[in-house]
Amino acid sequence: MESDTQREATQAVLFDLDGTLADTAPDLAYALNCMRVSRRLPALPVSATRAYTSMGARGLLGVGLGVTPENLGYEAMREEFLSIYADNLCRESCLFPGMAELLDELERRGLRWGVVTNKAERYTHPLLEQLGVHERAACVIGGDTTAHTKPHPAPLFAAAERMGMRARQCVYVGDDRRDVEAGHAAGMKTIVAMFGYLHGNDPENWAADAMIETPADLLQHL
């Protein structure tokens, strides 16, 4: 991890996707509830699954159907979940309040921005397109873009490389401990989006450089 003195002036901001750039919890909950209803189980409120959203299929199948990767039949259920989700990527998903204005301001300041997520590219690209921001992103790195996913720093290094800059010129914003760990490992300044999912945890001990309550708060740390 590089120290603050080794970092250079910020040239770009990288965002995690689920729980940071966009609120995707409703559509992931919808996919889960389709599976529950087909099994004669009542639908769960989004509030019951929201904290597990950043864990994707594994987290949602665990909390909603009590199955884990160790269970027989998990892979088939995972494929069922992902198939439903692929057809319903953006029913209710939207940028977090204030995020559109933040992106506008970053661009006004001449700062580039991109997305680094553990969500597979086959969902990430169409979702960003449906959110209306794909063409504006300087880079989009998915969970299968590199050989490793966060908390490994490889996706963040890949993002910086695609933008033609050094990792220490980037700030990474996320809502999960692994986002902070990946950012630190890449030598980036790390910011926790307190408006995100946080996996139900308190980020006070994640050792992030800062925490923000709203997207606009990020501007104070650039």
N, C-alpha and C positions, 0 to 999 in steps of 0.2 A: 504493500500500500504506500502511495506517495503522500508526502506531507503537504500541508496547505501551501508552503513556500515553493514547492515544486510544481504546483498547478499553475497553469497559464490563464490568461483572461478567457472567460467563457465565450465560446464561439457557437455552441449548440446545446440544445436541451433534448434529452432522450426521455421518453415516457414509457412506463409499463402500460399495458392496454387495459386489461380487466381490473377495475377498481382504481384506476388512476386517470387515464385519458377518458374512458367511457364507463358508464354504469351498465354492465351487461348482465347483472344478476337476474333481472326478470326473465330474459330469454333462456338462460341456462336453467332456471327454475321451471320454466315451461316445459323444456325437454324432459326433465326429471318427472314432472307431474304427469306428462303423457304416459310415461312408463308406469307410474303408480296407479293411475286410473285404469290402465289396461290390465292391471293385476288386482283390480277391485279394492284398491286402497284410496283413501281420500287425498285430495291434493293438499300440498303443504303451502303455507303462506311464504312469500319471498323472504320475510323476516327470519324464517327458520333455516333458510339455506344460504342467506346472504354472506355470512362470514366464511363459508366454504367455497365461494365462487372462484377465488384465485387458484384453488386446487384442481379446477376442471372436473373431468369425469370421475376421477378417483375420489375426490372429496365429496362430490354431490351424490354419487352412488353409495358412498359410505354413510352419509347422514340421512339420505332419503330411502335407501333400500337395505341398508345394513350389510352390504357386500364389500369386500376388499379384494385386492389383487390376488390374495392367497386363496380365495374361495373358488370352488369349482363353478364354472360357468361365468366367471367375471368378464372374460374377454368378449364373450358373446353379448353380454349386457352392456359393456362399454361401447361396442360397435353399434348397438341399437340406440344408445344414448346419443352418440356422435352423429348418427344418420338423421335422427330427429332434429338435433341442433343445427345441422348443416342446412336444413330446409327452413329454419326459423331463426336465422342469425340476428335479424334486426326488426323483430316485431315491436319491441318496446325499448331496445337498447338505444342509448343516446349519450352524447357528450355530457360530462358532469356540468352542472350550472357554473357559468363563468369560464369554462374551458375554451369555448369558441372565441371569446374576447381575449383570453390569454394568448392563444395562437396568433390572433390578429396582431397583438402587441409585439410578440416575439418577432414576427415578420417585419413589422414596422421598424423595429430596432436593428434589423439586418441579421438577426440570429436565426440559424437553421434549427429545425426540430425533426425528430424522428421517433420511431416506435421500436422498442425491444421487448418482446413478450415470449412467454413459454407456450403460447397458443400456436398450434401448427399453422404453417403458411396457408394451407388450403381453406382455413377459416379466417385468418387474419386479414388477408388481402380483400376478399369480398366484403367483410364487415367494415373495414375502413372505407371502402368504396361506397357502401350504403350509408355510412355516416357522413359522407361528403368531404372527406379530408385526405383520401389516399393520394391524390395527385399533388398535394401540398407537402407531403412528408418527404424529407430529404433522404430518408432510408427507412426500410421496414425489415426488421429481423424477427423471424418466427422461431418457435421452439425446435424446428427441424432445419433451420438454415445452417447451423454449425453442428459439429459433432457433440457439442455439450449444451445443456440448458442451464439457466441460472439455478443455483448461485455461482456456477462457474463463470468467469469473466469473458469467456470466448465470444458470446453474443455481443457484448458491449465493445470489445475490440473490433469485431466485424463491422459494427455500426460506424465507429469512428473511421475505420479504413474506407468504407464506402463513401463517406463524406469528405475524405481526403484530409483528415486532421488527426491530431494526437488525442488519445483517450483523455488525457488530463485537461484538454480544452473543453470537455463536455461535462454537463451536469446530468445526473440520472435521478428521475423522480419515480417512486414506486410506493406500493402499499403493503409490502410483505418483507419479512426479515431477509429473505433470499435476495431481494432487490438491493438492499443495503450491503449485504455481503458481496454480491457481484460487483457493485459499484466501487466498494473499497478495494477489492482485488484488482480492479482495472485502473485504480488511481483517480477515479472520478469523485467529484463532490456529490454527496448523496442527500436527497430530500425525501422525507416521508409524507405522503398524501394522507393526512388524517381523516379526510372525507371518504377514503376508500374502505376496503373490506377488512384489512388488518388481520385477517384470519382469527378474529376474536381476541387478539392479543394486545398488550400494552407495549407500544414501540419505544417507551422511554429507555429501555436497556438495549436497543439495537445499535447504539453508537452512531446514528446518522448525524450528518453535519447540521441538519435543521429539520423542523417539522412545520408543515403548513396546514392551516384550517380550511383555506379556500384556494382555488387555482391562482387568483390574483396575488395571493401572498408570496408566490414564487418570485415575483419581480423584485422583492426586497433582497433576494439572495443571489442575484445575478451580477 
